[in-house]
Amino acid sequence: MIDCLYSSCFTMFCSTKINEYVATVTAETAINSSARDLPKTKQPIEGIDYYIEDGNYVFKAWFHLKRGHCCTNGCRHCPYKTQQLQ
């Protein structure tokens, strides 16, 4: 349970829960992940959907799961690993 609703605390709490879920997803189950059915946000959320590394956006597995399919760009955190090989 979260006791603090400050933006940074809430983001950290959500990120932890999302990471726990993502850890259970395999390449085989990613395609049918319920994340793709969630309402879409207008903008990706830093710490939830992406992080910044050397000035570049690095999208996390959660972002890809919400998209619902592999973009075949070889993304670092792609949960659809088998799709990239086709």
Number of C-alpha atoms within 10 A of each C-alpha: 4 9 8 10 10 9 9 11 13 14 16 15 18 15 17 14 12 16 15 11 12 18 11 9 17 14 13 13 12 24 19 14 16 12 20 18 12 10 8 11 8 6 7 12 13 15 16 20 20 18 14 11 8 6 7 9 12 17 21 21 24 22 20 21 25 19 16 18 17 19 13 13 8 13 17 11 15 24 26 25 18 12 16 14 8 6
